[in-house]
């Protein structure tokens, strides 16, 4: 029992020393002028390996990355331990965003040309302009599993084309119905 009390006191003292050392000072007026106009962000707190190891020794089932992330948020070993005890675990840190490469005039024009193909509508993507212009919707392809990979790929492609053209036909029918309803509404309003 005496050993437990001694260890607890030592952990609390170490925690208080780290907390005192990692606390932000009041002598930061020069930085305040630099941050004007920026979105305020929470300062990242210093996390010592000892802090992570202290929490890790008490809760070995919690991943080290989650402990480190929570310690950065809270700045406190005690608060992190309370979070683990309350929730049973800690959330993992968010995945880092990949850095965006700087764009230049030549790369933006080439990316715009490439994105028009991928961001185009489905009729263009599947090269169905001819069928779309004629409002042609083929019969539904069979749902038979092909013997070879090529046959399966061909059936899959024809099913995709059928679904695109069928969806386009339904969309055009709904637009026509809306146009007719709007025309009727205009006609009734003019008669009144």
VOBA-1610 file (N, C-alpha, C; in pm, whole numbers, padded with zeros to 5 digits, always signed):
BEGIN
Unk+00083-00119+00000Unk+00000+00000+00000Unk+00087+00125+00000Unk+00195+00121+00074Unk+00283+00236+00082Unk+00352+00262-00052Unk+00386+00153-00122Unk+00450+00168-00253Unk+00354+00234-00352Unk+00228+00196-00347Unk+00129+00254-00438Unk+00114+00403-00414Unk+00109+00445-00291Unk+00095+00586-00257Unk+00220+00662-00303Unk+00336+00606-00282Unk+00461+00670-00322Unk+00467+00687-00474Unk+00430+00583-00546Unk+00432+00590-00693Unk+00331+00692-00742Unk+00213+00696-00682Unk+00112+00793-00721Unk+00161+00936-00697Unk+00224+00961-00584Unk+00275+01094-00553Unk+00384+01134-00653Unk+00472+01042-00688Unk+00578+01071-00783Unk+00519+01102-00921Unk+00419+01025-00964Unk+00356+01050-01093Unk+00289+01187-01094Unk+00222+01223-00986Unk+00155+01352-00979Unk+00258+01465-00982Unk+00367+01451-00911Unk+00472+01554-00910Unk+00534+01567-01049Unk+00563+01455-01114Unk+00619+01460-01249Unk+00521+01527-01344Unk+00395+01493-01329Unk+00293+01554-01413Unk+00289+01705-01393Unk+00293+01750-01268Unk+00287+01893-01239Unk+00410+01965-01295Unk+00526+01903-01288Unk+00648+01964-01341Unk+00638+01976-01493Unk+00593+01871-01559Unk+00579+01876-01705Unk+00473+01979-01745Unk+00367+01985-01669Unk+00261+02082-01698Unk+00314+02224-01683Unk+00394+02247-01581Unk+00450+02379-01559Unk+00550+02415-01669Unk+00631+02316-01712Unk+00730+02341-01816Unk+00666+02360-01953Unk+00557+02292-01980Unk+00496+02301-02113Unk+00388+02408-02121Unk+00359+02478-02014Unk+00257+02583-02016Unk+00308+02700-02099Unk+00221+02757-02185Unk+00264+02872-02264Unk+00283+02994-02176Unk+00386+03069-02205Unk+00416+03189-02127Unk+00331+03306-02170Unk+00328+03411-02086Unk+00251+03531-02119Unk+00329+03625-02208Unk+00456+03600-02230Unk+00542+03690-02307Unk+00536+03656-02455Unk+00419+03668-02516Unk+00406+03642-02659Unk+00333+03754-02731Unk+00353+03882-02695Unk+00280+03988-02763Unk+00324+04007-02907Unk+00450+03973-02939Unk+00497+03993-03077Unk+00429+03896-03173Unk+00392+03778-03128Unk+00324+03681-03213Unk+00180+03720-03240Unk+00118+03792-03147Unk-00022+03829-03164Unk-00041+03919-03285Unk+00052+04007-03312Unk+00043+04094-03427Unk+00058+04017-03557Unk+00137+03911-03556Unk+00157+03831-03675Unk+00034+03749-03709Unk-00042+03708-03611Unk-00156+03619-03633Unk-00284+03694-03663Unk-00278+03827-03670Unk-00399+03902-03700Unk-00448+03868-03839Unk-00576+03841-03854Unk-00633+03807-03984Unk-00633+03658-04013Unk-00564+03581-03933Unk-00562+03436-03953Unk-00670+03372-03869Unk-00708+03254-03907Unk-00807+03178-03830Unk-00738+03128-03704Unk-00796+03153-03588Unk-00729+03107-03466Unk-00728+02955-03458Unk-00615+02901-03425Unk-00601+02757-03409Unk-00552+02728-03269Unk-00581+02611-03223Unk-00536+02570-03092Unk-00386+02541-03098Unk-00308+02598-03008Unk-00165+02571-03012Unk-00137+02425-02978Unk-00043+02368-03049Unk-00006+02228-03023Unk+00074+02225-02893Unk+00032+02143-02804Unk+00101+02133-02676Unk+00218+02036-02691Unk+00320+02063-02616Unk+00437+01976-02617Unk+00403+01846-02545Unk+00436+01739-02610Unk+00413+01607-02551Unk+00548+01538-02539Unk+00585+01512-02418Unk+00712+01443-02393Unk+00692+01293-02403Unk+00796+01222-02443Unk+00785+01075-02447Unk+00752+01015-02310Unk+00794+01083-02204Unk+00763+01033-02069Unk+00613+01038-02043Unk+00547+01142-02094Unk+00403+01154-02073Unk+00331+01039-02145Unk+00374+01014-02268Unk+00313+00905-02344Unk+00339+00773-02276Unk+00460+00753-02227Unk+00496+00627-02162Unk+00421+00609-02031Unk+00395+00718-01960Unk+00319+00710-01835Unk+00178+00659-01862Unk+00113+00716-01962Unk-00024+00673-01995Unk-00020+00532-02053Unk+00081+00505-02135Unk+00094+00373-02199Unk+00114+00263-02095Unk+00187+00293-01988Unk+00210+00191-01884Unk+00081+00158-01809Unk-00008+00258-01799Unk-00135+00233-01730Unk-00238+00168-01821Unk-00231+00200-01951Unk-00329+00151-02047Unk-00257+00095-02170Unk-00204-00026-02160Unk-00125-00081-02272Unk-00210-00116-02395Unk-00342-00125-02380Unk-00427-00160-02494Unk-00457-00041-02585Unk-00426+00080-02541Unk-00453+00199-02621Unk-00334+00227-02712Unk-00356+00250-02841Unk-00244+00276-02933Unk-00167+00403-02895Unk-00038+00399-02918Unk+00049+00511-02883Unk+00010+00637-02959Unk-00029+00624-03085Unk-00067+00741-03164Unk-00190+00809-03105Unk-00285+00730-03056Unk-00404+00787-02995Unk-00370+00859-02865Unk-00280+00801-02788Unk-00236+00864-02663Unk-00169+00997-02694Unk-00078+00996-02789Unk-00005+01117-02826Unk-00102+01225-02875Unk-00199+01187-02956Unk-00296+01282-03008Unk-00379+01343-02895Unk-00425+01261-02802Unk-00505+01312-02691Unk-00421+01400-02599Unk-00296+01363-02579Unk-00209+01447-02496Unk-00185+01582-02562Unk-00178+01587-02693Unk-00165+01715-02762Unk-00290+01800-02744Unk-00406+01735-02742Unk-00530+01810-02724Unk-00546+01859-02581Unk-00519+01771-02485Unk-00545+01805-02346Unk-00424+01865-02276Unk-00306+01820-02311Unk-00186+01868-02243Unk-00172+01810-02104Unk-00251+01710-02073Unk-00255+01659-01937Unk-00262+01507-01937Unk-00171+01445-01863Unk-00173+01300-01847Unk-00299+01259-01773Unk-00335+01338-01672Unk-00453+01306-01592Unk-00581+01312-01676Unk-00594+01416-01759Unk-00713+01429-01843Unk-00719+01318-01946Unk-00604+01280-02001Unk-00601+01171-02097Unk-00643+01041-02030Unk-00595+01017-01909Unk-00635+00896-01835Unk-00786+00899-01806Unk-00838+01016-01772Unk-00982+01028-01748Unk-01061+00998-01876Unk-01010+01046-01990Unk-01077+01019-02118Unk-01080+00870-02148Unk-00970+00802-02120Unk-00965+00658-02145Unk-01061+00585-02052Unk-01062+00623-01926Unk-01151+00557-01830Unk-01298+00585-01863Unk-01329+00704-01909Unk-01467+00739-01940Unk-01515+00670-02067Unk-01432+00672-02175Unk-01474+00620-02304Unk-01427+00478-02332Unk-01333+00427-02255Unk-01282+00293-02278Unk-01164+00291-02373Unk-01147+00395-02452Unk-01037+00406-02545Unk-01026+00552-02587Unk-00936+00579-02680Unk-00919+00714-02732Unk-00937+00713-02883Unk-00986+00822-02940Unk-00999+00827-03085Unk-00861+00836-03151Unk-00851+00775-03266Unk-00726+00782-03341Unk-00712+00921-03402Unk-00589+00968-03422Unk-00572+01100-03484Unk-00621+01098-03627Unk-00666+01213-03677Unk-00713+01217-03816Unk-00597+01193-03911Unk-00630+01138-04027Unk-00527+01111-04126Unk-00473+01244-04178Unk-00343+01256-04197Unk-00289+01381-04247Unk-00331+01406-04390Unk-00357+01532-04420Unk-00395+01567-04556Unk-00271+01568-04644Unk-00280+01512-04764Unk-00164+01516-04851Unk-00139+01659-04896Unk-00013+01698-04907Unk+00015+01835-04949Unk-00027+01856-05094Unk-00083+01972-05121Unk-00127+02002-05257Unk-00010+02063-05332Unk+00020+02010-05450Unk+00131+02065-05526Unk+00094+02202-05581Unk+00191+02291-05591Unk+00161+02424-05646Unk+00123+02411-05793Unk+00024+02489-05832Unk-00022+02482-05971Unk+00042+02594-06051Unk+00078+02562-06173Unk+00131+02661-06265Unk+00036+02670-06383Unk+00060+02764-06470Unk-00030+02785-06583Unk-00033+02665-06675Unk+00082+02603-06700Unk+00085+02489-06792Unk+00020+02366-06731Unk+00041+02346-06601Unk-00018+02226-06540Unk-00167+02242-06520Unk-00215+02366-06498Unk-00359+02383-06480Unk-00433+02365-06611Unk-00373+02402-06723Unk-00441+02382-06851Unk-00446+02234-06888Unk-00339+02162-06858Unk-00341+02018-06887Unk-00435+01944-06794Unk-00444+01988-06667Unk-00536+01920-06576Unk-00680+01954-06611Unk-00705+02070-06664Unk-00841+02105-06704Unk-00886+02019-06821Unk-00794+01993-06913Unk-00829+01908-07026Unk-00854+01765-06981Unk-00776+01717-06885Unk-00795+01581-06835Unk-00918+01568-06750Unk-00953+01673-06675Unk-01069+01663-06587Unk-01199+01671-06664Unk-01199+01730-06785Unk-01324+01738-06859Unk-01369+01599-06903Unk-01275+01509-06925Unk-01312+01373-06965Unk-01368+01298-06844Unk-01303+01312-06728Unk-01348+01237-06612Unk-01471+01298-06548Unk-01487+01431-06557Unk-01601+01495-06494Unk-01718+01513-06589Unk-01707+01467-06714Unk-01815+01480-06810Unk-01933+01394-06769Unk-02044+01411-06841Unk-02160+01331-06805Unk-02140+01186-06850Unk-02228+01100-06809Unk-02213+00958-06835Unk-02228+00923-06983Unk-02308+01000-07054Unk-02326+00974-07197Unk-02192+00993-07269Unk-02120+01098-07231Unk-01989+01122-07292Unk-01887+01018-07244Unk-01892+00985-07118Unk-01795+00892-07063Unk-01805+00754-07129Unk-01926+00708-07157Unk-01945+00577-07219Unk-01959+00586-07371Unk-01937+00706-07425Unk-01943+00729-07570Unk-02077+00685-07628Unk-02184+00738-07570Unk-02319+00701-07612Unk-02393+00819-07675Unk-02319+00916-07730Unk-02383+01035-07786Unk-02478+00998-07900Unk-02437+00905-07984Unk-02518+00867-08100Unk-02653+00809-08055Unk-02648+00720-07955Unk-02771+00659-07906Unk-02856+00762-07832Unk-02791+00855-07764Unk-02864+00957-07690Unk-02935+01053-07785Unk-02870+01088-07895Unk-02932+01179-07991Unk-03057+01116-08053Unk-03055+00986-08075Unk-03170+00918-08136Unk-03272+00872-08031Unk-03244+00900-07900Unk-03328+00853-07789Unk-03347+00703-07795Unk-03243+00633-07833Unk-03245+00488-07845Unk-03205+00425-07712Unk-03290+00337-07661Unk-03258+00259-07542Unk-03263+00113-07583Unk-03150+00044-07578Unk-03150-00097-07619Unk-03228-00182-07521Unk-03257-00303-07563Unk-03325-00397-07473Unk-03228-00433-07360Unk-03287-00471-07247Unk-03204-00504-07132Unk-03118-00627-07162Unk-02987-00615-07140Unk-02898-00729-07167Unk-02927-00844-07070Unk-02889-00961-07111Unk-02913-01079-07027Unk-02826-01074-06902Unk-02876-01137-06799Unk-02803-01140-06672Unk-02734-01274-06655Unk-02668-01319-06760Unk-02603-01449-06760Unk-02454-01430-06734Unk-02400-01516-06650Unk-02257-01513-06620Unk-02182-01573-06738Unk-02093-01495-06798Unk-02021-01539-06917Unk-01917-01646-06886Unk-01883-01721-06990Unk-01784-01828-06974Unk-01643-01773-06959Unk-01613-01666-07029Unk-01477-01610-07025Unk-01482-01469-06967Unk-01365-01420-06933Unk-01357-01286-06877Unk-01398-01181-06979Unk-01367-01204-07106Unk-01403-01108-07209Unk-01555-01097-07224Unk-01624-01213-07220Unk-01770-01211-07232Unk-01832-01141-07111Unk-01778-01168-06993Unk-01832-01103-06873Unk-01810-00952-06881Unk-01693-00911-06928Unk-01664-00769-06942Unk-01758-00704-07043Unk-01785-00773-07152Unk-01874-00721-07255Unk-02017-00707-07202Unk-02064-00808-07128Unk-02198-00802-07070Unk-02205-00688-06968Unk-02101-00675-06890Unk-02096-00569-06789Unk-02103-00432-06856Unk-02028-00415-06963Unk-02028-00288-07036Unk-02165-00259-07096Unk-02227-00360-07154Unk-02358-00338-07214Unk-02463-00308-07107Unk-02451-00369-06991Unk-02545-00338-06882Unk-02528-00194-06834Unk-02403-00149-06824Unk-02379-00009-06784Unk-02438+00086-06887Unk-02415+00058-07015Unk-02470+00144-07120Unk-02622+00146-07114Unk-02683+00029-07094Unk-02829+00021-07085Unk-02880+00105-06969Unk-02814+00092-06853Unk-02859+00167-06735Unk-02844+00317-06755Unk-02736+00362-06818Unk-02717+00505-06844Unk-02825+00557-06936Unk-02850+00487-07046Unk-02951+00533-07141Unk-03092+00527-07083Unk-03117+00426-07001Unk-03249+00414-06938Unk-03270+00529-06838Unk-03167+00561-06760Unk-03177+00670-06664Unk-03194+00804-06736Unk-03124+00820-06849Unk-03137+00943-06928Unk-03280+00956-06981Unk-03337+00847-07028Unk-03473+00849-07082Unk-03572+00889-06972Unk-03557+00830-06852Unk-03647+00866-06741Unk-03632+01013-06704Unk-03508+01063-06703Unk-03485+01204-06670Unk-03552+01294-06773Unk-03538+01263-06901Unk-03601+01344-07005Unk-03753+01341-06994Unk-03808+01224-06958Unk-03954+01214-06941Unk-04001+01301-06825Unk-03927+01301-06715Unk-03965+01384-06601Unk-03955+01531-06636Unk-03850+01570-06709Unk-03836+01710-06750Unk-03950+01751-06842Unk-03990+01659-06931Unk-04102+01690-07021Unk-04231+01706-06941Unk-04253+01621-06841Unk-04372+01633-06757Unk-04372+01765-06681Unk-04255+01804-06630Unk-04246+01932-06558Unk-04274+02048-06653Unk-04221+02039-06774Unk-04244+02146-06871Unk-04392+02156-06908Unk-04458+02041-06923Unk-04601+02041-06954Unk-04681+02100-06838Unk-04645+02062-06717Unk-04716+02114-06600Unk-04696+02264-06588Unk-04575+02312-06616Unk-04549+02456-06611Unk-04627+02528-06719Unk-04633+02467-06838Unk-04708+02528-06949Unk-04857+02536-06913Unk-04911+02428-06854Unk-05053+02429-06814Unk-05078+02536-06708Unk-04984+02551-06614Unk-05000+02648-06509Unk-04998+02790-06566Unk-04909+02814-06660Unk-04902+02945-06726Unk-05031+02972-06801Unk-05083+02869-06870Unk-05206+02886-06947Unk-05325+02914-06856Unk-05334+02846-06743Unk-05444+02872-06649Unk-05430+03008-06585Unk-05309+03053-06561Unk-05290+03186-06503Unk-05326+03295-06603Unk-05301+03271-06731Unk-05334+03371-06833Unk-05484+03379-06855Unk-05554+03267-06839Unk-05700+03265-06856Unk-05769+03337-06741Unk-05707+03332-06625Unk-05770+03394-06507Unk-05760+03538-06508
//
